[in-house]
C-alpha cells in the first residue's frame, strides 16, 4: 500500500470511478472501466476472519461452472487471474477496507481504513454478502481449507468430493430447501438439521424436501461441533428440547442459514431491500443516488453466482462510463502519473 493514495492529495482531481470490493463483480467492473481509459481505483479490502479479499470464492476449492475453464480451478486462482487482468489494463489497487462513504456531496468521498480520503465522480459498490456461519472453530477451519464445509451447494455440491456421501444441510428456509434438493443429485443421502419442529420455508419448497426419498430431517436439533482433522467426518448434534447429544457420520456440511450483505459502511445512504441488499433500478445497476452503482452479491439474494456477479460488474462499469460521458467529466481524472498499483 502506498503512503499516498491516488486522488487523496490536496488539490488532486477526483477519481473517475472508485470500485469498492474484490469479487467477480468488482474485478469485472475494473476491467471494463480500465479498458475505457477511466483509470479505476479499487479498494479490495483486507482479511477479517473468514472474509478475504476476493469474496466468497476464496472459500471455494474447485470451480467447474465458470465459462472458459474446462478444467476445474480453485476460487482463489480464478480471483487472482481476474485481478491480474484488471491490473494489466491499468487498474490501481488499494488493499484496505472502506470504512465510510459520503454520498451527500459531489464529488463523493470514500474514506478507507488508514489512507487519506479519496474523492470520486462515480462509485461502484461491489462488496458482496457474507455467508452466515454457525460459528464453530472447526467449521471455520474446514471451510477455509477445503475440508468439506461449504455455504454454497450450487457452487460446491457437484464436486467429486461430495458424491455418493451422506451430506448435512443446516437451515430451514427456502435457501436450505433449494440447497437440499440440489444435493440430492449427488449425495447418497441428504440430512437436514433444523433447530425447530417445522420449516420456515414456503410450503411448496418444504413439501418437495419432505417428500424426497433421499432426504431425512432431524428436527429440534443444532450442530454443536464439526468432527474431522483434514476433512469432515461427522457432526455432533444437540437436541434443542431434551439437550441429548449424538453424533452423525457425514461426508459434507452445507450451512444454509442466510447471508448478510456487506453494506454497513454505507450508513443507510442508499436504498435497500427489506433484507438489506442494495436496491437498484430493475435491469440496471443504478442505485438511489445518481452516480452510484452497485453490482454482485450486494444486490443479489437469488442467484449468488460468480458469473452473474461478473455480468452485473460489467453493467455497472458501462453505466458509470456513460454517466461520466453524459456529464462531460470523463477526462478530468487524476493524472497519468498516478497509474501505479497501491499495495
C-alpha positions, -999 to +999 in steps of 0.1 A: +000+000+000+014+034-009+017+061+016-003+085-006-034+071-022-041+084-058-066+111-056-061+119-019-036+147-021-047+182-017-060+197-050-059+164-068-087+158-093-113+134-082-111+098-095-134+089-124-146+058-107-138+041-074-148+005-070-153-009-036-149-047-034-128-075-048-150-103-060-161-112-096-183-081-098-156-057-087-128-070-109-150-073-139-161-037-134-124-027-131-115-045-164-143-027-183-135+007-167-098+003-173-102-006-209-124+025-213-095+046-200-113+056-168-083+046-147-103+029-119-092+027-083-102-004-065-104-008-027-101-046-024-104-049+014-084-068+040-087-102+056-112-102+085-120-137+099-134-159+071-139-128+049-110-124+025-103-101-004-117-119-034-151-126-017-168-159-011-149-177-039-119-176-017-135-204+002-143-225-029-118-252-037-128-262-072-149-242-097-164-262-126-191-239-138-173-207-148-173-204-186-139-207-203-123-232-179-129-268-190-106-280-162-116-271-126-097-243-110-098-230-074-117-199-063-086-181-052-069-189-086-098-175-105-099-144-085-061-139-089-065-142-126-093-117-129-075-093-106-043-096-127-064-089-159-077-058-143-043-046-132-028-054-166-053-029-181-043-001-157-064-007-126-049+006-094-055-014-062-055-004-025-056-033+000-078-016+025-114-018+037-136+013+032-150+024+065-172+053+052-186+069+021-201+104+019-227+103-009-245+135+000-219+158-016-202+159-050-178+147-058-183+117-035-158+110-007-145+075+000-128+070+034-105+039+037-093+024+070-059+040+070-052+062+039-064+097+032-100+101+019-104+098-019-129+118-040-147+102-069-172+113-096-187+078-096-187+049-072-194+012-078-203-008-047-194-044-051-188-055-016-208-088-017-226-106+010-211-127+038-224-161+045-238-167+079-219-195+097-228-215+128-196-201+144-178-233+154-140-233+153-136-265+133-164-254+109-145-222+101-112-241+097-125-267+074-144-241+054-112-222+047-091-253+039-115-272+016-122-298+042-158-304+033-177-275+048-194-250+025-220-223+024-230-229-013-243-262-025-247-249-061-211-238-061-195-269-045-221-298-043-213-313-077-176-318-068-164-354-068-155-349-031-192-349-021-206-376-044-223-406-030-219-395+005-242-385+033-244-347+034-259-324+060-277-292+053-283-268+083-312-245+079-350-243+075-357-215+049-361-216+012-324-214+006-319-245+027-346-263+008-330-253-026-296-265-014-310-298-001-328-306-034-297-297-054-276-320-033-299-350-039-285-352-074-251-362-060-254-375-024-264-409-012-285-392+015-291-356+025-299-349+062-315-316+070-308-304+105-332-278+118-334-263+153-372-261+153-400-287+146-411-271+113-395-253+084-400-216+078-396-222+041-426-218+017-450-248+018-442-258-017-404-259-011-408-277+022-431-303+008-407-311-020-379-317+005-401-337+029-414-360+001-380-366-015-368-402-010-331-392-004-339-366+023-342-372+060-349-344+085-337-342+121-360-318+139-352-298+170-315-302+166-285-280+163-249-287+153-226-281+182-193-294+167-178-304+134-157-335+135-126-342+114-090-332+110-081-326+073-117-335+062-150-336+078-160-370+092-192-361+112-211-336+132-222-336+168-258-327+174-277-315+204-315-319+208-329-284+214-357-298+236-340-325+257-304-315+255-294-350+245-263-352+222-255-376+194-230-379+165-238-383+128-212-396+103-212-373+072-191-365+042-200-329+039-217-300+057-236-272+039-246-242+061-277-226+046-288-201+073-286-170+051-263-142+040-256-107+053-249-080+026-218-060+033-234-026+035-227-013+070-202+012+057-229+028+036-247+040+068-281+039+051-272+064+023-285+040-004-320+025-006-320-012+003-345-041+001-362-055+031-333-079+035-307-052+034-294-056-002-287-025-022-317-017-043-311-010-080-332+000-109-347-032-124-324-045-152-298-019-143-272-012-116-281+024-108-289+030-071-310+056-054-280+081-056-272+094-090-237+084-100-235+054-076-239+019-090-239-015-073-231-050-086-227-086-075-240-103-044-246-070-026-276-066-049-284-103-054-301-126-028-313-150-055-286-162-079-254-155-060-231-170-087-197-158-099-209-155-135-240-134-126-218-112-104-193-107-132-222-097-155-235-070-132-200-058-127-197-053-165-231-035-164-220-011-136-188-001-154-207+006-186-232+027-167-205+046-149-188+053-182-220+066-197-227+087-166-193+103-169-197+109-206-231+124-201-218+148-175-187+157-197-162+148-170-146+115-182-113+133-190-109+151-157-094+123-137-062+121-117-031+124-139-014+095-157+015+097-133-007+081-106-011+049-126+006+027-100-009-002-081-010+007-044-003-022-020 
